[in-house]
Amino acid sequence: MDIESIKSYLEPILGAALLFPGGEKSIRLPLFLRRHKLLFAQLQGIAVVFAFVKADEQTPLEYLRYAEKLYEALNKPVIFIFEHMEPSKRNALIRNHIPFIIPGRQFYFPPMLDLKEWSARPVVFGEFLSYSAQAVVLRELLFKDVAKKSLKELAAVCDFSAMSISNAAAELCKRNLADYSEEKRPKRILFRNQGKELWEEALPLMRTPIQKIYLNKMIPGNLPLSGVSALSCFSMLAPDSIKSYAANKAYLKLDPGFQVASSRDDAESILEIWHYSPVFGNKNCIDKLSLYLSLKDSDDPRIEECLEEMMETVQW
């Protein structure tokens, strides 16, 4: 962890320069308060102390006591800087209103730092990409055209609102998957890696696109095959007796090709409702990458083997 990584992370969010006035070396502190490397900083006029945590060995209560004692000594709130943090520890720090930063990933500043005076609110990332950001990544992997489109154009082709795509662009940049183009206006997204490298980098952050699954009394028209039905088109896996199809949420309201079945015996098809609009791939199926994401958590060894077989055929 270094100063530049913190500056490059916070300054675009805060909309102002992060200042380091110095003076830490002239401060004499008791030994127990020298556990972490300290650095004085100013966040839009608010004087704080950064405490760099090398090894996350303390409990949330110990961090709280340390912050309280250091505040008594320096009259400045403490912000802990972590390289990484377990979700359970992060949640415990938030419950105890303990400020922290994980450069490039998230930060939390409680009300005592007067957030209402800041130009932007803190952005806290979850474990996974937002679905709009995931859709943009898949767009690049499938069509390699994200850099050619403005955010407004991306919103149209990815079927998200302009605000969702704007937030997705910011998220991809802050997660270090992409950068904004500096040469072209309006802003465009430039991914740092392409093809298989981008897929492998983004895969741990991506999840199944499926929101809900329905048994359907009807066979829908103009929808791509999904699930095992699609996988059987790309591998030696035998298809299910009932075909699966994928659609976005709007399909339930706008298309008559859906009626809930009470049981599998009463169903003519299975309908997967996705968080983003499915993309038609080869053989009237969903694209291979989204298919992989939708089935990768299956505990069926046949499906796992066939997914590997299918992924070997992807043209990066």
Secondary structure, DSSP 8 states (H G I E B T S, - for coil): --HHHHHHHHHHHHTS-EE----GGG----GGG-SSEEEEEEETTEEEEEEE-SS--S-HHHHHHHHHHHHHHHSS-EEEE-S---HHHHHHHHHTT--EEETTTEEE--GGG-GGGSSS---B--SS--HHHHHHHHHHHHH--GGGS-HHHHHHHHT--HHHHHHHHHHHHHTTSEEE-SSSSS--EEESS-HHHHHHHHGGG----EEEEEEESS--SS--B-HHHHHHHHSS----SS-EEEEETTHHHH-SS--B-SSGGG-SEEEEEESS---B-GGGBB-HHHHHHHHTT---HHHHHHHHHHHTT---
